[in-house]
Amino acid sequence: MSYTLSLIRSTDFRKLYNGNVLKGILAIFFVYIVSQIPSNAIYEKIQYYRIYGWGINTDFMPEQLFNFKKENNITGTPYNHFGTGGYLVWNFPGEKNYIDSRNLNDEIHNEYDAIMVMQPGFEKKLEERGVDYVIYLDPDLIRRPNDLKRLVTNYFSTNKKWKLVFWDDKSMLFVKDVPKFSEVIQKYEYKVLDPYDALFNRADFESNVKQNPDAVKLEVKRKLDTEPNGFLFQTLNQAVNKIMQGL
């Protein structure tokens, strides 16, 4: 032990420590760390949720929804998902978001959570804020669809003042039934092919399909043109086909 300590304290060891060997070791370690980033292996090892890559992570960010919003000039006062606020103001200069992941204000974050889980008085908060369109996001939606009933999507899906104009496997876009959105509602409202009704109001969904065969065909075609491989869409489309075969 004393020999080891004396060796560490020696001049030769200090030269080694301060010289090229240490630099080489550090360089190898640095290269190793960098090499682990593209595969996300380093983040998995330290159990830290991050995804490496260029551009937008479309597995998380609802890019199709935002493209739809842009193409149809949907603007106003949003109630947006926590993780989409930064992308919203980045893509739409001059627009405000409801909240973003910087979480600059505890009061608004608490209010955001209260609305999301439909705490008493959440409707009043939406009115006070002047919210007229809603961006809902859940990248794991197809794995936990029951959240649509537990969260504020329940309210927007069942209240006639709100119209569903876009949906896919991870997001939904609702607009308030007000004059400025009348054109987009007329063109894009999902009156029949509604995931919420298909999942939680089966009898109403079947009745709606039977009573509105032309409308459902148009809505199915729209999804085939925009998201033919969507899991939710394929599930709903199979259900529609079974109902239509029984007519």
SEPA-583126 format. One line per field, with one value per residue (C-alpha): residue number from 1; x, y, z. Coordinates in Angstrom, 3 decimals, padded with zeros to 6 digits. Each point is the difference from the previous one (the first is absolute). Example, Ala and Ser with C-alpha at 12.3 -4.5 7.8 and 13.67 -1.06 7.14 Angstrom:
<nodes>
pos <- (1|2)
c1 <- (012.300|001.370)
c2 <- (-004.500|003.440)
c3 <- (007.800|-000.660)
</nodes>
This chain:
<nodes>
pos <- (1|2|3|4|5|6|7|8|9|10|11|12|13|14|15|16|17|18|19|20|21|22|23|24|25|26|27|28|29|30|31|32|33|34|35|36|37|38|39|40|41|42|43|44|45|46|47|48|49|50|51|52|53|54|55|56|57|58|59|60|61|62|63|64|65|66|67|68|69|70|71|72|73|74|75|76|77|78|79|80|81|82|83|84|85|86|87|88|89|90|91|92|93|94|95|96|97|98|99|100|101|102|103|104|105|106|107|108|109|110|111|112|113|114|115|116|117|118|119|120|121|122|123|124|125|126|127|128|129|130|131|132|133|134|135|136|137|138|139|140|141|142|143|144|145|146|147|148|149|150|151|152|153|154|155|156|157|158|159|160|161|162|163|164|165|166|167|168|169|170|171|172|173|174|175|176|177|178|179|180|181|182|183|184|185|186|187|188|189|190|191|192|193|194|195|196|197|198|199|200|201|202|203|204|205|206|207|208|209|210|211|212|213|214|215|216|217|218|219|220|221|222|223|224|225|226|227|228|229|230|231|232|233|234|235|236|237|238|239|240|241|242|243|244|245|246|247)
c1 <- (000.000|002.793|001.769|-003.107|-000.437|003.640|-000.350|-003.045|001.875|003.063|001.061|-000.197|-003.659|-000.854|001.628|-002.045|-003.175|000.616|001.241|-001.281|-001.193|-002.734|-000.955|-000.228|-002.223|-002.276|-000.141|-001.006|-002.654|-001.344|-000.148|-001.828|-002.602|-000.565|-000.329|-002.807|-002.135|-001.357|-001.454|-001.329|001.937|001.594|-003.418|-001.331|002.966|-000.491|-003.813|-000.462|-002.746|001.580|-000.094|002.887|-000.482|-000.430|-003.164|-003.353|-000.703|-003.292|-000.506|-000.728|-000.868|-003.333|001.432|-002.980|-002.335|002.052|000.147|-003.787|-000.251|002.268|-001.751|-003.382|001.146|-001.236|001.040|-001.259|000.416|001.008|-000.087|003.031|001.857|002.949|002.521|-001.279|000.137|003.555|-000.613|-003.204|001.585|003.053|-002.118|-002.566|001.842|-002.148|-002.355|-000.186|-000.177|-001.813|003.066|003.329|002.670|001.961|-002.759|000.673|-003.044|-001.183|-003.453|-000.642|001.452|-002.360|-002.876|001.084|-000.043|-003.387|-001.533|001.641|-001.606|-003.279|000.102|-003.127|-000.092|002.216|-002.629|000.051|003.788|-000.243|-002.511|002.067|003.063|-002.016|001.122|-001.402|002.080|001.639|003.124|000.008|003.079|000.797|002.809|-001.201|-003.662|-000.435|001.376|-002.249|-003.142|-002.047|001.704|-002.281|-002.871|001.894|001.441|-001.444|-000.348|-003.157|-001.478|001.057|-001.234|-003.453|-000.709|-001.746|001.789|003.229|000.780|002.671|001.694|003.223|001.200|002.666|001.753|001.350|-001.904|-003.339|-000.957|-003.288|-001.352|-002.781|-003.213|000.370|-000.354|003.728|000.305|-003.206|001.828|002.452|-002.837|-002.112|002.882|001.733|-002.212|-000.033|-003.708|000.150|003.581|000.679|002.418|-001.706|-003.432|001.428|001.755|-002.486|-003.396|-000.172|-003.764|-000.033|002.955|-001.735|-003.226|001.851|001.773|-003.284|-001.807|002.820|001.625|001.021|001.623|001.958|001.279|001.354|001.638|001.560|001.345|001.535|001.839|001.098|001.485|001.785|000.716|-000.772|002.214|-001.193|-000.849|-003.066|-001.235|000.408|-001.884|-002.860|-000.033|-000.392|-002.880|-001.640|000.335|-001.693|-002.857|-000.435|-000.038|-002.987|-002.087)
c2 <- (000.000|002.389|-000.870|000.826|003.343|000.884|-000.903|002.261|002.831|-000.439|002.506|-002.610|-000.743|003.691|000.381|-002.931|001.460|003.394|-001.351|-001.578|-003.257|001.741|002.066|-003.179|-001.678|003.035|000.152|-003.669|000.531|003.053|-001.866|-002.866|002.334|001.770|-003.340|-001.004|003.079|-000.788|-003.322|001.608|-002.683|002.520|001.338|-003.503|-000.853|003.029|-000.362|003.547|000.588|001.676|-000.825|000.855|001.058|002.818|001.982|-000.632|-003.158|-000.848|-002.984|002.608|003.270|000.034|001.457|-001.055|001.836|003.176|-000.268|-000.275|003.022|002.005|-001.059|001.001|003.165|-001.122|002.748|001.412|-000.827|-003.619|-002.448|-001.984|-002.991|000.851|-001.499|001.800|003.627|000.687|-001.552|002.019|003.422|-000.989|-000.985|002.763|003.254|002.497|-002.619|-000.705|-003.400|-001.020|-001.663|-001.487|-002.236|002.916|000.101|003.652|000.403|-002.398|001.576|-000.701|-003.512|-000.795|001.415|-002.077|-003.166|000.879|000.398|-003.179|-002.150|001.961|001.292|001.953|003.384|-000.969|001.167|003.466|000.114|-000.810|002.814|002.483|-000.745|000.323|-003.419|-000.682|-002.930|-002.974|-002.002|-003.346|-002.213|-003.428|-001.862|-003.172|000.486|-003.358|-001.750|001.842|001.080|000.055|003.294|001.608|-000.614|000.902|003.290|003.202|-001.634|-001.488|003.489|001.179|-003.224|000.139|003.744|001.273|003.343|-001.731|-001.735|-002.596|000.944|-002.026|-003.172|-002.641|-002.594|002.554|003.264|001.756|003.501|001.479|003.399|001.933|000.308|003.708|001.913|000.320|-003.799|-000.640|-000.801|-002.461|-001.643|-000.358|-001.595|-002.083|-000.771|-003.703|-000.540|-003.792|-001.300|001.185|-002.104|001.005|-001.174|-003.189|-000.867|001.128|000.498|-003.095|-000.016|003.661|-000.608|-002.906|001.969|002.992|-002.147|-001.593|003.329|001.847|-002.424|002.719|002.118|-002.920|-000.930|003.519|-000.019|-003.416|001.222|003.033|-002.232|-002.336|003.000|001.399|-002.850|-003.389|-001.974|001.577|-002.589|001.871|000.607|-003.637|-001.066|002.408|-000.889|-003.700|000.844|002.140|-002.780|-002.508|002.406|000.822|-003.692|-000.471|002.579)
c3 <- (000.000|000.963|-003.237|-002.033|001.744|-000.526|-003.678|-000.398|001.674|-002.168|-002.650|-002.746|000.750|-000.012|-003.402|-001.252|001.519|-001.571|-003.310|-003.155|001.583|001.983|-003.018|-002.037|002.581|000.137|-003.796|-000.215|002.669|-001.841|-003.323|001.722|001.503|-003.331|-001.810|002.359|-000.718|-003.516|001.174|003.213|001.910|002.366|000.998|000.572|002.223|002.204|-000.226|-001.292|-002.568|-002.997|-003.709|-002.313|-003.593|-002.480|-000.609|001.642|001.970|-001.688|002.307|002.657|-001.715|-001.906|-003.197|-002.117|002.359|-000.223|-003.788|-000.031|002.284|-002.297|-003.223|001.411|001.772|003.408|002.389|003.242|003.662|000.530|002.825|-001.074|001.358|002.254|-002.438|-003.114|001.126|-001.144|-003.406|-000.309|000.502|-002.067|-003.012|000.342|000.774|001.844|001.419|003.697|001.628|003.151|001.504|-001.047|001.488|001.471|002.628|000.824|002.207|002.723|000.037|-003.675|000.330|002.866|-002.025|-003.006|002.116|001.511|-003.454|-001.302|002.704|-000.037|003.545|001.052|-001.707|-002.951|-002.515|001.566|-000.321|-003.697|-000.452|002.025|-002.108|-003.198|-001.242|-003.458|-001.220|001.691|-000.784|001.797|-000.147|001.384|-001.800|001.763|-000.880|-001.728|003.101|002.453|-001.871|003.215|000.844|-002.587|002.394|003.171|-001.266|-001.434|-003.423|001.508|000.286|-003.454|-001.617|001.586|000.039|-003.131|000.288|-001.060|-003.288|-000.774|-003.288|000.165|001.716|-000.365|002.161|002.443|-000.279|-000.370|-001.091|001.181|-001.008|001.646|-001.996|-000.718|-003.294|-000.721|-000.103|-001.950|-003.244|001.526|001.962|-003.122|-001.915|002.640|003.001|000.853|000.445|-000.192|000.045|003.533|002.118|003.251|-001.139|-001.505|003.261|002.636|-001.661|-002.162|-000.468|-001.058|-002.312|-001.748|-000.312|-001.416|-002.596|-001.101|-000.245|-001.785|-002.473|-002.447|002.705|001.424|-003.469|-000.465|003.424|-000.610|-003.341|001.696|002.451|-002.793|-001.789|003.058|002.433|-001.572|002.390|003.241|002.651|001.253|-003.533|-001.000|003.126|-000.723|-003.687|000.810|002.326|-002.697|-002.591|002.312|000.685|-003.698|-000.944|002.270|-001.861)
</nodes>
